[in-house]
Structures are given as C-alpha cells and as structure tokens.
Amino acid sequence: MHFGEPIDDERFLAMVAPDDSIATVITADVYGAGEADEMLGRALAGCPREQFCAVGAVGHDFYTGERNGAKGFPRFTDPGLRGEREYAGYLRMATERSLGRCGLDSFDLLLLHNPDRIGYTSDSVWQGMAALRDAGLTRMIGVAPGPANGFTLDLIDCLERYGALIDWAMIILGPLEPWPGELCLDAAAANDVKVITRVVDYGGLFFDDLHPGQELARGDHRGFRPPGWIEAGRDRLDAMRPIAQRAGLTMIQLACQWNLAHDPVACVAPTLIQEVGPQGRTIEDKRAELAALPPELRLSDGEVDAIRGLGDNTGCMALKGASPQHAGDEQPDRWNLDERLAVVARRWRIEPERDLAQRAAA
C-alpha cells in the first residue's frame, strides 16, 4: 500500500493473523487487485473460524474496469460498465471471489467500498447487498465511504434511506481529524448503525516515531499531504500528551480511546506502518501497543472536548461527495449538492456553506 518501508511476507502474515488480543481482520478486494485477500487467506489458514471476525469490502470493479492511474479502478455502478439490473449479480460475483481468495465461506461483515452517488442512493445496490446476507455470504452489511474525507451528507442520506438494512459504517475520524466525520455520528446512532473509524493514527503520527524533518520513502502514500504536516501534527500531539500521561495511555491509545468515547463508535482501525530509518518502531511493537489498549474508557467528557479543540481541523480541505463548492459535471467522487441533500442538512442542523466548505487560508 506504499506506506513506509516494505516488509516481507512472513512479517506481514504474523502481523495480520488474528489472536486473542486482536481478533478482527479487514480486507478489501481491490487492494492489490485481490492480492490482499490472498495474503489474508494465508494468514487465516488453520485458524478456527469462530475465533476471528472477518470484514470484507467490495465495490471497485477491477475485473472488467480499467484502472485510471492514481484514481484507481471504477466503481461497479459506473454506467459505462453495467446497468442497475446487473448490480446484484456483480456484488455476488465479487463477494464469492473475495471469499474464495480469503479461504472463507462467509464474512462477518461486508462493506460497500467507496460508493459513488449511485451506490449511496440505489435501491438495487442495497437490495443486492441485503441479498448477500440472506444468502449466507455475510452476517452483516455496511458502507465504507472514501477513499478521501467527505461524503458527509451522502452517508447520512444513505443511513436514513437504508438504515434498516445497514449494520455498520466506516468513516475517517481521529483526534487530529475530527471533521467532518463527527457530523455523521448522530445519524448513525439514530439509525442504530455502529461505526468503524479508520486512520485514527493520522498517517502514523500517533505511533510517535515520525519526527520533524523526517523524509518519507519515495512513493509513500502520505506524500500527498501538505508540507509541514508532521511538524504541525507533532505540536498538537505534544499539547495532548499531558492528558495521555494522566490517563496512563500512550499516544495511539489516547487516539483510540478518544474515538471510542463517541457514540456509536465501536471499532478503531489504525494503519500499522514500518517507518524508514533507525528511529522507526517495529510494526510488531505497534501491534502489541494496540493489543494493550485498556478496555475501560479513561478520558473524561472534558478531556474528550479538550482533545477535540486541540486537533480541530474544520475547513482544512475540500471534501469529496456532495459539496457546496462543486460545480459542473458529476465526477466519480464529487458532485453537486442537490435539494434532497439540502433538506438532509437542515434536518441535522448542518449548514453546508459553513460546515462542509474549505476555508480560505488566513
């Protein structure tokens, strides 16, 4: 995935193999065009099925679609690939092939991965997802917006439309990235949808082995971040450090507990990165640190609020999905904010021009 230093297969397999301390594994069929599934299958070989929870994700068509450079493979709902009558068939095919690569008969949770506008709003898509559950190919279904930040009103609208079908949603959320993911949490709770939060580590920063002036490996996925993000992030981490020390938490544990303090967040999914250079901690050490996360929440409401204030990122970027700042033709990951979504925004007291727009630099 082009983060940090490459690791060999044996280290990777040992890291992702479920055990008593971390029993949930997450994959997506498009990662490595199926290779991530196959690696997970190797890690799961011999593990009793009842001892782990397997989460899969389908949605990008790398079977018939053509990769568009850094933008990746198209969504399966791309009108140039198929119409709505074919959605259910594609979802079943993609799910069965992903399960086969993982060596599984079924997922515990299957996510609709990075949907486009059709994916959020199509009855055919969500009836197709529900049919996979009915067929026993997954125990639960959910939605995973992405890959970048945003899709706020689209997700809320999706939860209102299909909340009776949806069990889980995955969003970006963390102490240094509370916005805009926090705007979706009340809607998730209202529709009894549990939330997985990803990249809580903020590009690895909360593991405390990224330092000012550090160079990233060539091609590192974090190279898209603006210059100075490590230095600015560490300044904010240092401001949060006394709270972590009082609570007896490491910085990544603080980040995880901050996420889990929010209803309805029930799972955190950090990224484990083997950083380049002698200062880099081993991924094995980082995994052990996560496994040692105290089960009881140690942060008070006041501390949760204080951390949010220190990490406030409101308006720091242009968001994906329906946006008040988008004009023109619909794109696979960005489109106009229509009247239906404007009504959704009002219902949840979201003012798009204030709450979903990138702010001008001071």
C-alpha positions in Angstrom: 0.0 0.0 0.0 3.1 2.3 -0.3 3.4 3.3 3.4 6.8 3.4 4.9 9.3 0.5 4.4 8.2 -2.7 2.6 8.0 -5.7 4.9 8.4 -9.4 3.9 5.6 -11.8 3.7 6.3 -13.6 6.9 6.3 -10.4 9.0 3.1 -9.4 7.3 1.3 -12.7 7.9 2.4 -12.7 11.5 1.0 -9.2 12.0 -2.4 -9.8 10.5 -3.0 -13.3 11.8 -5.9 -13.0 14.4 -5.2 -13.9 18.0 -6.8 -13.5 21.5 -5.8 -9.8 21.7 -6.8 -8.7 18.2 -9.4 -10.9 16.5 -10.8 -8.7 13.8 -9.3 -8.7 10.3 -10.3 -6.3 7.5 -9.6 -6.6 3.8 -10.9 -5.1 0.5 -10.9 -7.0 -2.7 -9.5 -4.1 -4.8 -6.3 -3.9 -2.7 -3.6 -5.4 -4.9 -6.4 -6.5 -7.3 -7.1 -9.5 -5.0 -3.6 -10.0 -3.6 -4.5 -8.6 -0.2 -7.3 -11.1 0.0 -4.9 -13.9 -0.9 -2.4 -12.8 1.8 -5.2 -12.7 4.4 -6.2 -16.2 3.3 -2.7 -17.4 4.1 -2.8 -15.7 7.5 -6.1 -17.3 8.3 -5.1 -20.8 7.3 -5.6 -23.1 10.2 -7.4 -20.5 12.4 -10.7 -21.8 13.8 -13.4 -19.8 12.2 -15.2 -19.0 15.4 -12.1 -17.3 16.8 -11.9 -14.3 14.5 -14.2 -11.7 12.8 -13.6 -11.2 9.1 -14.6 -7.9 7.4 -14.6 -7.6 3.6 -15.3 -4.8 1.2 -16.3 -4.9 -2.5 -17.3 -2.1 -4.9 -14.4 -1.3 -7.3 -14.6 -3.3 -10.5 -11.1 -4.5 -11.3 -12.5 -7.5 -13.2 -13.8 -5.6 -16.2 -13.0 -2.0 -15.4 -9.8 -0.3 -16.5 -7.6 1.4 -13.9 -7.5 5.2 -14.2 -4.0 5.9 -12.9 -3.9 7.2 -9.3 -7.7 7.3 -9.3 -7.8 3.6 -9.3 -10.5 1.2 -10.7 -14.0 2.4 -11.4 -17.0 1.7 -9.1 -19.0 -1.3 -10.3 -22.0 1.1 -10.7 -20.3 3.1 -13.4 -22.9 3.4 -16.2 -20.2 2.6 -18.7 -19.8 -0.9 -17.1 -23.4 -2.0 -16.3 -27.0 -1.0 -15.5 -28.9 -1.5 -12.3 -30.3 -4.9 -13.2 -26.7 -6.2 -13.1 -25.7 -4.7 -9.7 -26.9 -7.7 -7.6 -25.1 -10.1 -9.9 -21.8 -8.2 -9.7 -22.0 -7.9 -5.9 -22.5 -11.7 -5.6 -19.7 -12.5 -8.0 -17.2 -10.1 -6.3 -18.1 -11.3 -2.9 -17.8 -15.0 -3.8 -14.4 -14.4 -5.4 -13.2 -12.4 -2.4 -14.3 -15.1 -0.1 -12.5 -17.7 -2.2 -9.2 -15.8 -2.1 -9.6 -15.5 1.7 -10.4 -19.2 2.1 -13.7 -18.4 3.8 -17.3 -19.4 3.4 -18.7 -16.1 4.6 -17.7 -12.7 6.0 -18.9 -11.5 9.4 -19.3 -8.0 7.8 -19.2 -7.0 4.2 -18.9 -3.3 3.3 -19.8 -1.4 0.2 -16.4 0.1 -0.6 -16.1 3.7 -1.7 -19.5 4.1 -3.3 -20.3 6.7 -5.9 -23.5 8.7 -5.9 -25.4 5.7 -7.3 -24.1 3.5 -4.6 -25.4 5.7 -1.8 -28.9 6.1 -3.3 -29.7 3.0 -5.4 -32.4 0.6 -4.1 -30.9 -2.1 -6.4 -27.5 -1.7 -4.8 -28.7 -2.1 -1.3 -31.2 -4.9 -2.1 -28.2 -6.6 -3.7 -26.2 -6.1 -0.6 -29.0 -7.4 1.6 -29.3 -10.5 -0.7 -25.7 -11.4 0.1 -26.7 -11.5 3.8 -29.8 -13.5 3.0 -27.7 -16.0 1.0 -25.3 -16.5 4.0 -22.3 -14.9 2.3 -22.1 -12.4 5.1 -23.6 -12.0 8.6 -23.8 -8.2 8.4 -23.6 -5.5 5.8 -22.3 -1.9 5.8 -20.9 1.1 3.9 -17.4 2.4 3.8 -17.2 5.9 2.2 -13.9 7.1 0.8 -11.2 7.0 -0.1 -10.7 10.6 0.9 -12.5 12.7 3.5 -16.1 13.8 3.0 -19.3 12.2 1.7 -20.9 13.6 4.8 -24.5 14.3 3.6 -24.3 11.3 1.2 -23.6 9.0 4.1 -26.3 10.5 6.3 -28.9 10.2 3.5 -27.8 6.6 2.9 -28.3 5.8 6.6 -31.7 7.4 6.5 -32.7 5.5 3.3 -31.3 2.1 4.2 -30.6 2.1 7.9 -32.9 -0.8 8.4 -30.6 -2.9 6.2 -27.2 -1.4 7.3 -25.4 -2.7 10.4 -22.1 -0.8 10.2 -20.4 2.2 8.6 -16.7 3.0 8.3 -15.6 6.7 8.4 -12.4 8.6 8.9 -12.1 10.0 12.4 -9.4 10.8 14.9 -8.2 13.5 17.3 -6.3 15.3 14.6 -9.1 14.7 12.1 -12.5 15.1 13.9 -14.0 17.0 10.9 -16.1 16.1 9.0 -16.6 12.5 10.3 -18.1 13.7 13.6 -21.0 15.2 11.7 -22.2 11.7 10.8 -22.2 10.2 14.2 -25.7 11.3 15.4 -27.3 10.0 12.3 -25.5 6.7 12.7 -26.7 6.4 16.3 -30.3 7.4 15.3 -30.4 4.6 12.8 -28.7 2.0 15.1 -25.7 1.7 12.8 -22.3 1.0 14.5 -19.2 2.8 13.3 -15.7 1.7 12.5 -13.2 4.6 12.4 -10.1 4.3 10.2 -6.8 6.2 10.1 -7.1 7.1 13.8 -3.3 7.2 13.8 -3.3 10.2 11.4 -0.8 8.9 8.9 1.2 7.1 11.7 1.8 10.2 13.7 0.2 8.9 16.9 2.7 6.0 17.0 5.2 8.7 17.9 8.0 7.6 15.5 7.5 10.3 12.9 9.7 13.3 13.7 10.2 16.8 12.3 12.3 16.9 9.1 11.9 13.2 8.5 11.9 12.2 4.9 9.3 9.6 3.7 10.2 6.8 1.3 9.8 7.6 -2.4 6.2 6.9 -3.4 4.9 6.9 0.2 1.2 7.4 0.0 1.5 10.2 2.6 3.4 12.3 0.2 0.2 14.0 -0.9 -0.1 15.7 2.5 0.9 19.4 2.6 4.5 20.3 3.6 4.9 20.6 7.4 2.1 18.3 8.3 4.4 16.2 10.6 5.7 19.3 12.4 2.3 20.8 12.8 0.8 17.5 13.9 3.5 16.9 16.5 2.9 20.3 18.0 -0.7 19.3 18.6 0.3 15.8 19.8 2.6 17.5 22.4 -0.3 19.6 23.6 -2.4 16.4 24.1 0.5 14.5 25.8 -0.3 15.6 29.4 -3.8 14.2 29.0 -2.4 10.9 27.9 0.1 10.8 30.8 -2.7 11.5 33.3 -4.8 8.7 31.9 -1.9 6.2 31.7 -2.2 5.9 27.9 0.3 6.0 25.1 -0.5 8.5 22.3 -2.0 5.9 19.9 -4.1 4.5 22.8 -5.2 8.1 23.6 -6.3 8.4 20.0 -8.2 5.1 20.1 -9.9 5.9 23.3 -10.9 9.4 22.1 -12.6 7.7 19.1 -14.3 5.1 21.2 -15.6 7.8 23.6 -18.0 8.8 20.8 -21.4 7.1 20.4 -21.8 5.0 18.2 -18.0 4.3 17.5 -17.4 0.6 18.3 -14.2 -0.2 16.5 -10.9 1.6 15.5 -8.7 0.6 12.6 -5.3 2.2 12.7 -2.7 1.8 10.0 0.5 -0.1 11.0 3.5 1.4 9.2 7.1 0.3 9.4 8.7 3.7 9.1 12.0 4.1 7.3 15.1 4.6 9.3 16.6 3.6 12.7 14.0 5.6 14.7 11.2 3.6 13.3 9.4 1.3 15.8 8.7 -2.2 14.6 5.2 -3.0 13.4 5.2 -5.8 16.0 5.8 -3.3 18.8 3.0 -1.1 17.4 0.6 -4.1 17.2 1.4 -5.0 20.8 0.7 -1.5 21.9 -2.8 -1.6 20.3 -3.4 -5.0 21.8 -2.7 -3.5 25.3 -5.4 -0.8 24.9 -7.2 -0.6 28.2 -10.8 -1.8 27.8 -12.2 0.8 30.1 -12.5 4.4 28.9 -10.1 6.6 30.8 -11.0 10.0 29.3 -13.5 12.4 30.9 -16.0 14.3 28.8 -14.0 17.4 29.5 -10.8 15.7 28.2 -12.6 14.5 25.1 -13.7 18.1 24.4 -10.2 19.4 25.1 -8.6 17.0 22.7 -11.1 17.9 20.0 -10.3 21.5 20.4 -6.5 20.9 20.1 -7.0 18.8 17.0 -9.7 20.9 15.3 -9.3 20.6 11.5 -12.5 22.2 10.4 -12.4 23.5 6.9 -8.9 22.3 6.2 -9.6 20.6 2.9 -12.1 20.3 0.0 -14.4 17.4 0.8 -15.5 14.7 -1.6 -19.1 13.7 -2.3 -21.9 16.3 -2.4 -20.2 19.6 -1.9 -21.4 23.3 -1.9 -18.1 24.1 -3.6 -18.6 21.7 -6.5 -20.0 23.0 -9.8 -20.2 21.3 -13.2 -20.4 17.7 -14.3 -20.7 14.9 -11.8 -17.4 13.1 -11.0 -17.0 9.6 -9.6 -16.1 11.1 -6.2 -17.6 14.6 -6.3 -20.9 16.0 -7.3 -23.4 18.9 -6.7 -25.4 19.3 -3.5 -29.0 18.7 -4.6 -32.2 19.8 -2.9 -32.7 16.4 -1.2 -29.4 16.6 0.5 -30.0 20.2 1.4 -33.1 19.0 3.3 -31.0 16.3 4.9 -28.5 19.0 6.0 -31.2 21.2 7.5 -32.7 18.2 9.4 -29.3 17.5 11.0 -28.5 21.2 11.6 -25.7 21.2 9.1 -25.1 24.4 7.2 -23.1 23.2 4.1 -21.5 26.6 3.3 -20.3 26.8 6.9 -19.8 23.2 7.9 -18.7 21.4 4.7 -16.6 24.0 2.9 -12.9 24.5 2.7 -11.9 27.7 4.4 -9.7 30.3 2.8 -6.1 30.3 4.1 -5.5 33.1 6.7 
